[in-house]
C-alpha cells in the first residue's frame, strides 16, 4: 500500500484525499444543519473544505488556535484530553474536533442545531478522516515546539551579554 492510499470497507485501495472529501460530504448530507466543514492541520494549514477558500483558510487557522487554547485549559485543570471546542454565535455554532494526530475537523452549523446528536456523529467522522490523514502524512507543519510550561534550561549570565566598550559612543548611521 502506498502512503497516499488506504483500503476502504470492501478492501479496495482508494486515494486518501477522496476518503476525506467523501467523509465530509456524507456528514453534510446526513446533517443538513451543518453549513460548512473544514479539515485543517493542527498547525492551522487548510487541508480540505467546502467553504469559500479565504473563509476556509482563516477558519483552519482559528481552529488551530481554539484547539491550542482548549488543549491547554484541559491540561491545566487536569480534565483529560481535548474533545471539542464550541463557539456559539448569533446565527449558529462553530465546533472543532481533533481528527487524528495532526488534524482538526471544524463544523459551521446553523441556528437550532442539535449539538449533542451532532457531537456523536462528528467525532466518528473526525476519527475516520484523521486516521486517513495520519496514514498519508507523517507530520504536518513546522517542527514541534518545546512544552510551554517546561522550565527554562538555563539563563545567560550577565557578564556574557554584549556590552558597549568603554569610551565608545553610538552614532546614528547616515541616511
N, C-alpha and C positions, 0 to 999 in steps of 0.2 A: 504494500500500500504506500503511495506517495504521500508527502506531508500535506498536500492540498486536497486530499480526498479522504473520505471515510465511507463506511458501509451504512446503508440505510437499513430499516427494519427487515427488508427482504434479502439483505446481504449484497445488494448491488452497490458498486463503487459510485459515489457521487461527489461533486465538487463542493467544498465546504461553504463557499460563498452562497451557493444555491441553497444549502441547508439552512443557513442563517436567514436569507431572504424569505424562504418558504415558511419558516417558523414565524417570522414577523407578520407575513401576510395571513397565515392561518389564525393567528391571535386576533388580528383586526376583523376577520370575518366572523369569528365566534363572539367577539366582544365589541359590538358596534359603538359603545360609549368611548372606546379608545380612538382618539382623533389623530394620533401620530405616534410613531415609535422611533427610537434612536438607539443603536447599539454603538457604544463608544469604548475606547480603551480607558483603563484607569488613569492613563496619563492625559486624558482629555481629547485624544485624537478621534475623529469620526471614523467608524468602520462601515456602518450601513444605516440607512434611514429612509423613511418615506415622507419626510418633511422637506420643505424647500432647503436648498443647500446651506444658505447662510444661517437660517434658524437652526438647522441640524448641527452645524459646526459649533455654534455658540452653546447650544444645549448640551452637546457632548462635553464641552469644556466645563460648563457649570455643573453637570452631573458628577464629574470627577471631583470638583471642589466639594459638592454636597456629600459625596462618599467619604472624602478625606475627613471632613468635619464630623460626620456621623460615626465613622470608624474610631476617631479619637475620643469622642464622647462615650461610646460604648466601652472602649478600653479604660477610660478614666473612671467610670462608675462600676467597672468590673461586671458589666451586664452581658457578657458573651459576645459573639460575633455580630457584625453589622448585618441586618436583614433587609431593611429598606429605609428610604428617606421619602417623606411625603410633604409636598408643599401644596397647601390649599390656596386657590386663587378665587377671585370673584366669579370666574366662569368655569371652574373645574379644578383639576388637580394635576400635579406633575409628580410621578412616582419613579424612584430609581432603585433598582435591584442589582446586587452583584451577579455577574454572569461568568462563572469560572474564575480562574486565577488572574486574568488580565483584562476582563471586560465588564461593562455595566450596561444594563438594559434600562432605558428610560421611556416611560409611557406618559403621554399627554391625554388626559381624559376630559370629557365634558362634564357639566354640572349634573348632579344627581347620580353619578356613577356609584355602583355598589363596590366599594373598595375592598371589603372583606372577601367577597367572591373573586374579585379580580386578583387579589394577592396570591391565592392558591394557584390559579392558572398561570399567572405571570411568573411566579417563582419556578414553575416547571419549564416554561419556555426559556427563562433565563438560564436554567441549568443545562438544557439541551443546546442552546445557542452558545453558551460559554464553553461547554465541552467540545463542540465542533471547532470553535475558535482556538481553544487551547491546543487541540490536536494539530492545527495548521501552523501556529506560531509558537516558538519557544518563549519569547518575551516581546513586549510591546513598549515602545518609547525609550526614554533615557535610562541610564543606569540607575539602579535603586539608590536612594539617598539614605544615609545612616538614620537610625532612630532619633527622632527629635528630642525625646526625653532622656537620651543617654548622656551621662556626664561628659563634660569636656575632658579630653585625654590629657591635656596639659596646657599651661599658659606660657606665653612668651615672656621670659624675664625682661624686666625694664631695661637693663643695660644692653640687651641685644637689639632693641628697637633703634631704628635710624635716628640720628641726631644731627643737628646743624653743627658744623665745625665752628669753633670759637673764632670770632673776628670776621666770619663771612656774613654777608648781608644778601637778602633776597632782592632781586631786581626783576621788574616786570619785563617780559620779553618784548622786543619791538613789534609793533603792529604792522 
